[in-house]
Amino acid sequence: MPFTVVRFNLVDPEATPQSLSERYRAALEMAAYADEHGIDTVQTEEHHGAENNWLPSPFAFAGAVFGATRRISVTVSAVIGPLHDPLRLAEEIAVLDLLSAGRLVTVAGIGYRPEEYEAHGVDWGRRGKLQDLLLETLLKAWSGEPFTYEGRTVRVTPRPFTQPHPLLLVGGSSRAAARRAARLGLPFFPSAHLPEVAEYYERQLVEHGTQGWTMMPAEKTPLLHVAEDPDRAWAEYGRFFLHEARTYASWQSKDIRSAVRSAAGSVEELRAEGVYRIVTPRECVELASSGADSLVLHPLCGGMPVEEGWRSLRLLAEQVLPALSPSA
């Protein structure tokens, strides 16, 4: 059975504070429902200063999800490492790891929007060195032992639940990211299907004498919406997927390699492209049965009406997943 994901970035370009609060609370209810129905993980992410209200605080959201659930994991994919104070982030992740009894997965990337660095007063040109400092500090901090940080002795408490440390992956699409992960003996999470970078990471593991593994997106991992009538859903809701696709496109340069990359300028082009797909429950079962590694549902994509997000999630949980269970 494929790995199942429900993704939330809480985008809503037309939101008021009241409507955005309702969307946040709906996402928590959806996470609880996903938890009850055997979905594997809630995925969330970090972006700052976006006009469409993209979630800037993934760990705050993760904590709320953990309070509403008992089993499901939360994958932060990704946190923009250099924007965070390493000691504070070590504490925050340790507390969430304790609260959730080990259900937090953190992918640390360096981001690709210079304006986010500028807004936070962080030097874009130092992002690689800052990422090294962050990752090295997290690993030392979670030991619970005193260590030297920027010339002073510090100790971070409490120790996290997961030993030797909470699950931490290094994200990115470059050889530098792969080297960083291998040097520290951390798993590597390429931002797209990049077998050549994954192979480089494996060679670097041997060179550094460390151990690790790669969690790489499949060559095609569409963001899914489940509907009884895809034609109607595209006509009524395609603009929400297009909004997100065009937002991503406006952020990405030719050097950025991402699993979510679209050149579509219209709903029709987006549908033909296949990065976002609206499928019937039967088509979703067929997709999973054809060997898909994962099913990624995006129920509130681009400001999608909450009630339509619920319809999609319920179809996945009540019609697709039972058909994929071993007893089906």
Summary of the structure (lengths in Angstrom):
residues: 328
radius of gyration: 19.7
end to end distance: 11.7
largest distance: 61.7
contacts: 1064
relative contact order: 0.13
helix: 48%
strand: 16%
